[in-house]
């Protein structure tokens, strides 16, 4: 609950700080929660104990806009169970079939010892409109040292390939993200999530509703390295999952968002034991987007 309160406070602060008078802006705010995560305060592997759900907050606030048809920008705050909190800002360049964006990000208030941790993020998208598109994106903290207690690194990357079909956009993607933190001089902890996903966005002309279906396989890990890499112990939970997200264009400026995801089947890598059969693992989110000042 403490993490959820801090997360909500950070979102409110960011929203109050944003005051940009440009045309073609879109403000989006999404928040939610889940319980498919390892205990972020744990300092030792579960070994032969059972995986137990741990609740966490998730969500983001973002502001996107255009300077022109060629140049766009975005700033935002995001939080999840693996990467924790980040503030991001990018500037993008649209060159017909090529879209490129780059900018800084800051790990924000994840540890008292490191209130801000600088990094860089970027993305490249190639597309042939109406037929096919592909995207490569990545972000990483500058430097890879975790030299003092409370120091940490964040990294994420994604590769995706999609197609435009009548009333549906299928996408294949691989997504990986990690958070590595030095707990104290003799313990390094790493959280990692890898996903292989198929998504399908279903829509229809002149209908204000859209639905996205996600399904795939994921590997969630938490590793403990007590001084020597040879002694690393890792807890790993694998899952086949299914998710849905729906949007409703209530009016010209307002869109509502609602999503839910649950594992269809989960199993642990030994020696850790799988979750109890009656465990209800899930994550959900809800939010809204508002467009104002200019054309899309």
N, C-alpha and C positions, 0 to 999 in steps of 0.2 A: 504493500500500500504506500510506503514511503516513496518508492520509485515512481509510482503512478502520480502522486501529488507533485513531485519535483518535475516530472514530464509535463503535466498540465500547466504548471507555473511557467516553465520555459516557453511553451507555446504561446501563452498570453503575452509574455514580455516581448517575444519576437513580433507578434502581431501589432502591438502598440508602437513598436519602433519603426514599422514600415509605413512610409508616407511619401509615395512617389507619384507625381502627377504626369503620367505618360498615357498615350492612347493605347487601345487594344490590350488591356490588362486582364489577367485571370487570377483570382485568388482562390486557392483550394485549401481546405482544412479537413483532415481525416484523423480520427482517433479510434483506438480499440484496445483489445487485450487478448491474451492467450495464456496457455499453460504448458506448452510443449517446449520446455527449456530446462537446462541443468541449473542447479543452485549457483548463482553468480558469486556467492560468498564462500563456497566450498574450497578447501585447500588440500583435499585428498580424493583419490579415485573411489568410486563406489565398490570396486572389486566384485564380490559375489552378492552385493545387496541389490535390491530392486530399484529400477528407475521410478522416481516419484515426480509428479507434475509440479512445476514451479510457475507461479503467475507472474506476468510481466505486462507492461504497457507498450503499445506501439502506435505509430501514427506519424503524420507530417503536416507542416504548413508550408505552402509554396506560393510565390508570386511570380507569374510569367508575363512577359510583355514583349513588344516589338518596337525597335527604333525605326525600322523600315522593313520592306519585304525581304531584304537580305540579312539584316542583323536583328537578333533577338537576345533576350537575357532571361535569367531565372535566379531567384534567391530563395532559400528555404531552410527549414529546420526539420530533421527527421530523427526518429528514435525506434529501435527494435531490440530484441533480446540478444542478438549477436554483436552488432556494431555499436550498440549503445547510442549515444547522442552525437549528432553532427550538424554543423551549420555549413551550408554550401552556397556558392555563387558561381554562375557560368555565363559566358557570352558565346553565342552561336552565330555561325555564318552559313547561310543557305545559298548554295550554288547549283540550283536546279537538281541534278541527280546526286549531289553530294552535300551532306549536312555535317558540319563539324562544330563541336563545342568544347570549351576548356575553361577552367577556373580553379580557384582555391577552395578548400574546405577546412574546417576546424573541428576537431574533436572537442566537445563542449562540456565542461564540468563533469567529466567521467570519473576523475579522482581528485581529491583535494590537492595532491602534490603537482598535478598537471592540469590546471583549469582549462587551458587552451592548447591544442596540439595541431600544428599546421600540416596540411597535405595538399595534394593536387588531384583534380578529377578531370576526365575528358571522355568524349564519345565521338564515334565516327559512324555515320549512316550512309549507305549507298542504296539507291532505289531506282527502279524503272517503274514509274507511276502506273498503277493499274495492273501490274503483273507480279513483281517480286521486290523484296527489300531485305537488307541485312544490316545488323548493328553490332559494333564492338564498343564496349565501354569499360572503364576501369578507374579506380581511385586508390591512392595509397598515401599513408603518412610519409612525410619527408624524413629520410633516414630510417634505419631498421634497428636501432639500438634501444634496448630496454635496460638502461644502465643503473637505474636507481628505483627503489620501491615507489610504486605509484605511476611509474612511466609505462607507456603502452603504445602500441601501433594498431592502426585500422587499415584494412585493405578489402577491396571488393572488385569483382569483374564479371562481365556477362558477354556472351556471344549468342546472337539470335538470328533466325532466318524465317521470313514470313512471306505469305502470298496473298494477293487480293483475288477472291472468288466472289461470285454473286451472293450477297447478303452474309458473307462470313469471311473472316480473316484468320486463317490458321497460322500459328507461330511455334517453332521449335526453339528451345533455348537451353543454355547451360549457365548456371549462376553459382558463384562462389564468393563467400565473404568470411573474414576472420578478424578476431580481436585478441591480441596478445598482450598480457600485462605481467609486470614483475610485482609479485605480492610482497616478497622480501628478498634479502640477498641470496637466499638459497632455494627460491621457488619461482618458477615461471609458469603461468597458466595461459592456455590458448583455447578459445572457443572458435568453432569452425562449422560452417553450414555449406553443403554442396547440393545443388538441385539440378535434375534433368527433367524438363517440363515440356508438355504440349498444352497450348492454349488455343482457344477458338473464340473470337469475338463475333457474336451474332447480332445482326441489325437489319432494319428494313426502312426503306424510304418513307418519310413523312410519319414515322412512328416514334414517339418520344422515349421509348425504352430500348436499352441495349443490355445484352447478357454476355458475360465472359465466363467460359468454363475452363478450369485449370485441372490438369491431372499429371502426376509424375512420381518420381522417386527422389528421396532426399536422404542424406547422411548428416546427422547432427553429432558433433564430437566435442569433448572437453578433455584436454590433455594437461598433465602435470609433470613438469621437469624439475626435479630437486637438485640442481647443480650440474648434473651430467646428462647429456642427451641420450646416453646409453640406458638410463634408468627411467625414461619417460613412460608414464602410465596413462592409458587413454580409455575413457568411457565413450561408447558409440551407440547411438540409437538410429535405426534405419526404419524408413516408413514409405509406404505407398499412400498417396494422399489425393484428395479430390476437393476442389474449391469452386465457388461461384461468386461472381460480383455483378450486381445489377446497377444500372444508372437510369435515372428518370429526369428528363429535361422538363422541369415543371413550367418554366417560362423561358423567354429569350435569354435572360441573364443567369437564371438559377438552375443548377443541376444537383440532384441528390445522389448519394453513393452508399451502397450497402453490400458488404461481402462477408462470407463465411468459408472457413476451410477446416477440414478434419481428416486425420489419417484413416484410411480404410483398413490398414493392417500395419502394425509396428512390431519390431523385434530388436532385441539387444544383441550386441556382440559379447560373447563370453569374455571374462567371467561375470560381467554385469548381467543382472536378470531383467527380463522384459517387463514392461508395465503390467500391472494387474488387469485382468480381463474386464473388470468393471470400471476402469479408469476412463473418463471422458476427456480426451485430448482434443484441443480445438484452438482456433484463433478467429476473431471476428473484427470487423472495422465498419465504421459509418462516418459519413461526412457530407460536405457540400462544396460546390465550386460556384463562383460568381464572376461573370464577365461584365466588364463595364468600360465605357469610354472608347468607342471606336468599333470598327469591324473586326471580325475574326481573322 
